[in-house]
Amino acid sequence: MRTSEQIKAEIKEQFGFVPPFFEPATETPEVLENLWQQTMTAYINNPLPALFKEKLFAYLSRYCSVPYCIICHSCALRPLGMTGKQVLTLLQEPPPNMPGELKVKPLVSSTQIEPLTDWPAANSALEISLYRYGILIYLKPAIAQQYRNEWLRILGSFYYNHLIAFIAYVKTCHQWGECHPELVYEADQRVQLHLAALLQQAPALGDFFANYNEKVKREYQKQEAELQQSNSILQAVIEGTTDAIFLKDSQGRYLMVNSTKARLLGKSVEEIIGKDDTQLLSPGEADQVIETDRRVIATGISEIVEEVLTINEADKTLAMRTYLVTKDVCRDRVGNTIGLIGIARDITPRKRLEKERSHLLEVQQQLIGRLQQQTIDLVALSAVGTTAISTLNLQQLLDVLLQCILQVVGADAAMILLKEDNQLRVSAGIGIQKPIPIGFLVPMEQGFAGTIAATRQPLYIEDAQTDSRVINQALKQMGIRSMLGVPLQHNNELVGVLHVDWFSIHPFSSREVYLLEIAAERSCMAILNAQLFEQTKQLQQRQKLQIDTMPIGYMVCDRFFHLTDWNPAASNIFGFTKEEVLGKHPQDLIVPPAAKVQIEEIFQRLSQGDMTAPSVNENITKDGRTIICEWYTTPLKNPDGTIIGFQGMVKDITSRKIAEAELQQAHQRLKFHVENTPLALIEWDSQFRIKIWSQQAERIFGWKAEEVIGKSWQEWRYVYEED
């Protein structure tokens, strides 16, 4: 490892002086080396335009309490062409609002397929938008994912990664400065060379530097006050209306209700939040509400519907009231549907008059009769609903469902056929003494089950022994007489066919058709879940196979960084078997002492939710060898954003790094020979601007390299007109 003096010598060679920023790390060469390498990678050698970097650095330094960064990088803007007044205007600009001023909208047309190959022109509308997005990503990282996504879409991974690395470096500098408030900006040569000139051009700049912390604080307070006032007005409107107002998520759970809605349901607001309508309303009312909710969310089209609900009156009695409900989708900032918002108005008096005029008493009696019958039917079907969630094993589920359906309908036998490609496969049967073998295929559109599948309609056959639609002789040989079947379908997609059978003539019953359809509906989702479960198991097995055979090391840690998975490629790289590492911390196995500080910083970033934590660092193997590895690590999160662990991929790049070092040495030797050749060496780019001007060229022509680099031959008298 290099000494601090060696590192400082390199820093001085780069800048011409050692910025005070590095002085606190002088006593710890490891830290100094880390800071310097970050500076080289993310700042000095970062291909972003210098003016863009310095403007963003200076502006973001408003949010660092130590003035070193804001003053030094403001001074760095002067040699890049900015005057004191321009610097002051830049720093005084208020931050973009979130989300008011900068609602996420595409920086360029969303039809753009390929990322930009060149950085946008200086001060163009696109570059200004990228600059303002950078401020938002720095200030609001937790809610700025959409801005990062837009960056990546427009710029591609090359400029995107350099931009994110630069912002991360700015944060590092601010944290370093705030931990070392003794940093003296007056000792920085950028300040010594340019601050006086900037203050002469804009005297108010000095006052800004002295009071910028207070200004930023006032900006925050103003934004908070405006947001609080806006929320207060909105809340007053919501609570002041006699209409019931509510907001649900996409799963139907209440996110917000006003006091009117709470009184309607006879509960407090706190008791309602987080629950769905099945927990607050009767089953029939909940189904009515949920159906329209799902339709509005699915289509994205608002609807005005009438809903009849049982509510709690002021005297604690229950009453049926009719509400005219306006429902519309609720969208996030980028237009994605995230839930449903509704406003309900009590129109019971108006509906009561309508009912009286149309002699609704008779209709109500009929409705009560139907509701009573439905209640009886729902009780009979409760066993089917309970069975539907009892197991995820498909075959066990089908067998238990058929037993329950036989009890509900009172049939002698039952069978389920599931769709497979363009055929029906017998998947389960019960009550048949000589059952059709499981797996027997029935052609679509043929026979009893095929006809049901083709028409998607229930089918009743009074006598299977004489009906020509029964073409399967095995069914007749079993003695089956009457048959009733219904399609199994979900969202208009055929899943299969369910039919029940009797060994004697059984009359048609619309109630049995209804019960069988309800049973089929409840069974269908359970069947799909079981099929999905089996497919998921297969996918998990396939995923494990892919991880175990991938050529790149892969590992998973829990949220405390204890290893929970380790693939064979990782064993090949580090020498440890999976059994040797499970439950252990990577710091105790593969991290050398010199790299533990750097690795701990990466772990801290990951714990704070940083989704991009690539790194290249030294590791040690089981047999004590030091290798260089390239890491890509990311946190694993629950849907609510809670970090539950971390996953990382690693590649041993030791050989590549050795080759790069050898190439660098060869480059240095070539550079030495170029600089020491007795011939002048000059190189132009395609625009005839000087790129290389050797020391011998300086001696022959008299101009120093810094006087001509970047200039074309027309900008200086390299060739006289007479020549």
Buried (B, 14 or more C-beta within 10 A) or exposed (E): EBEBEEBBEBBEEBBEEBBBBBBBBBEEBBBBBBBBEBBBBBBEEBEBBEBBBBBBBBBBBBBBEBBBBBBBBBBBBBEEEBBBEBBBEBBEEEBBEBBEEBEBEEBBEEEEEEBBEEBBEEEEEBBEBBBBBBBBBBBBBEEBEBBBEBBBBBBBEEBBBBBBBBBBBBBBBBEBBBEBEEBEBEBBBBBEEBBEEBBEBBEEBBEBBEEBBEBBEEEEEEBEEEEEEEEEEEEEEBEEBEBBBBBBBBEBBBBBBBBBBBBBBBBEBEEBBEBBBBEBBEEBBBEBBBEBBEEBBEEEEEBEBEBBBBBBEEEEEEEEBBBBBBBBBBEEEEEEBBBBBBBBBBBBEEBEEEBEEEEBEEEEEEEEEEEEEBEEBBEBBEBBBEBBEEBBEBEEBBBBBBBBBBEBBEBBBBBBBBBEEEBBBBBBBBBBEEBBEEEBEBEBEBBBBBBBBEEEEBBBBEBBEEBEEBBBEEBBEBBBBBBBBBBBBEEEEBBBBBBBBBBEEBEEBEEBBBBBBBBBBBBBEBBBBBBEBBEEEEEEEEEEEEBEEBEBBBBBBBBEBBBBBBBBBBBEBBBBEBEBBEEBBBBEBBBEEEBEEBBEBBBEBBBEEBBBBBBEBBBBBBEEEEBBBBBBBBBBEEEEEEBEBBBBBBBBBBEEBEEEEEEEEEEEEEEEEBEEEEEBBBEEEEEEBBEEBBBBBBEEEEBEEEEBEEBBEEEEEBEEEEE
